[in-house]
């Protein structure tokens, strides 16, 4: 059979002509093209345009001028920007561990198999995530009200004076409460699905070795879902830095407590929509994007290195 | 250095362009810039041809005006968008102008905000449409506001806001409190009222830029001085001190309901006796009728409290014009509608529904002054408003970027309402932030 192989195939193949190589590479581009076009249009172009914008300054008097990196120098010395960044950082440090901790506890409880009605429990915890952030904030905003809201009703009914959730000292915590309520279910689902894929043989081995439930959690479950923990943390960091909806909506109820530069995102919004400072707004947005990227990257590196 | 010079040159160029506005109407823009004079017959032709006019305005009486207008000119359709007001309205308008897309044909713009839109050429100069001939129809205050001291006409005055004190007579009677005529009496009344009924407050004030500037205006403070691109901002004069000395105790003793204006809570508070007085512009009655219908008969009108007994000086609060944005699609129809609403039949329609006119003839007519307001228990409230209109203190001006300044009012002065910051310090912070913004925008701002 092998002898019947046509000799032509053995003949030295001529080097593919350059034209052919060209054609091959074009085929690749043909497949890649649609993606690249869309990617460039919706991803690269807006970033490029923002960077372009950040190099100019458009004034009410004097019009549009090229200012180089002036906007960046200004932003790096802008107290309002740093204050807002400090505020979301505080939010991040306090709210994210609480939220992820609760989510993890619920996921472990669901995964333990010792609960009745887990499906119902799971969907109930997850449900707030399905409520649009705007609706959720309006709802909580109403409950926080000391005049016509739930807090006010409780005060009236029991003759007590609860602290005002929308006062300047407490409003950040109140926002944290809303965000926790919204995202515990989402993070729980990430952890839960990661827990579900752990091979059962590990549990059996642990049982043979006489490990208790707590040991199973620390020695098997947590290390196995480290990837999911890192991902959820990164999402939460990004979410915290991009905090906007909640303060923006609550501001209608607490104008004096939530300033127009409350969070970096809200600051860029105010700069561009109240002050017509689109250029400076773009600058602040770019700096904020870079900071978020760096921090998310550090968390990812650290999280993954421990895992290795 | 060179950059600064060219910026200055551009500033001068822009200013001269503005000054020439009336005759050379916006010659710098390339599209729709060469606005030729539009004659009355041109307007008639446009009305016959018909089309759609999109109007962004929250003034409630415009609804009937639009209906009447459509009846009179069946080919014209008025698309009235009225759910936004205040900051949100200006944000939307500025965005549309910036994006050059979705710009309305007619936009309501309050007098305080006109400067900014006129300066940035967001609006059409209505003089070539014949608006300058309407000058004698209007009272001087509103006309000065729409012309910004130039030959251009940036809008047609819709109403004016000479201030008066609206008070809930039922609440005052029930607690046997005399209606205050001076601000000292007002503070006393506030204490008595809140003591008699802890659920009642003399007023709702959660920090409102428009109210505060009007109070300063009446107190004789003149914090803003504007001369072209030269601006001076100073909240440390005697008038400002008079205001902060009176208002600070009201805040400290928690005698003001911390309710933001125009919210659901606010309307509810006006209706159920939580808020006992409202010191605001004479355009308010129409809003009472539509927004606080359940309290009809409870409220009355009294002159604005004075700083010293017998002093009649008042101030303006709000008041707005209908403008035609530079990028409006159908300027002839837009102008025709604005003119109908603010200088023709629409004026009467609006007065009947409680609006306060800016037109001299209507203000002085017996019929107007003798009108009995059913909502105010048959009171001839227009007499008080007209008296106030005649006593508005002069020489007040707003910043050419007042809209931005107002947007950061609660960041600065607002602190005084919720923390230990004092009102005077809040005003200082507001001043500093406004100066900073003005300088960033190319104005020469002094403190």
HADDOCK unambig.tbl for C-alpha pairs under 7 A between the chains (distance, minus, plus):
assign (segid A and resid 59 and name CA) (segid B and resid 441 and name CA) 4.57 0.50 0.50
assign (segid A and resid 59 and name CA) (segid B and resid 442 and name CA) 6.10 0.50 0.50
assign (segid A and resid 60 and name CA) (segid B and resid 120 and name CA) 6.30 0.50 0.50
assign (segid A and resid 60 and name CA) (segid B and resid 441 and name CA) 5.32 0.50 0.50
assign (segid A and resid 60 and name CA) (segid B and resid 442 and name CA) 6.63 0.50 0.50
assign (segid A and resid 61 and name CA) (segid B and resid 11 and name CA) 5.42 0.50 0.50
assign (segid A and resid 61 and name CA) (segid B and resid 441 and name CA) 6.01 0.50 0.50
assign (segid A and resid 61 and name CA) (segid B and resid 442 and name CA) 4.83 0.50 0.50
assign (segid A and resid 61 and name CA) (segid B and resid 443 and name CA) 6.42 0.50 0.50
assign (segid A and resid 62 and name CA) (segid B and resid 7 and name CA) 4.91 0.50 0.50
assign (segid A and resid 62 and name CA) (segid B and resid 8 and name CA) 6.70 0.50 0.50
assign (segid A and resid 62 and name CA) (segid B and resid 10 and name CA) 5.25 0.50 0.50
assign (segid A and resid 62 and name CA) (segid B and resid 11 and name CA) 4.85 0.50 0.50
assign (segid A and resid 62 and name CA) (segid B and resid 442 and name CA) 6.19 0.50 0.50
assign (segid A and resid 255 and name CA) (segid B and resid 410 and name CA) 6.12 0.50 0.50
assign (segid A and resid 256 and name CA) (segid B and resid 410 and name CA) 5.08 0.50 0.50
assign (segid A and resid 256 and name CA) (segid B and resid 411 and name CA) 6.22 0.50 0.50
assign (segid A and resid 256 and name CA) (segid B and resid 414 and name CA) 4.77 0.50 0.50
assign (segid A and resid 256 and name CA) (segid B and resid 415 and name CA) 5.82 0.50 0.50
assign (segid A and resid 256 and name CA) (segid B and resid 418 and name CA) 6.68 0.50 0.50
assign (segid A and resid 259 and name CA) (segid B and resid 410 and name CA) 6.97 0.50 0.50
assign (segid A and resid 259 and name CA) (segid B and resid 411 and name CA) 4.83 0.50 0.50
assign (segid A and resid 260 and name CA) (segid B and resid 408 and name CA) 6.85 0.50 0.50
assign (segid A and resid 260 and name CA) (segid B and resid 411 and name CA) 6.58 0.50 0.50
assign (segid A and resid 273 and name CA) (segid B and resid 91 and name CA) 5.78 0.50 0.50
assign (segid A and resid 274 and name CA) (segid B and resid 91 and name CA) 6.33 0.50 0.50
assign (segid A and resid 274 and name CA) (segid B and resid 404 and name CA) 5.68 0.50 0.50
assign (segid A and resid 274 and name CA) (segid B and resid 407 and name CA) 6.63 0.50 0.50
assign (segid A and resid 275 and name CA) (segid B and resid 404 and name CA) 5.49 0.50 0.50
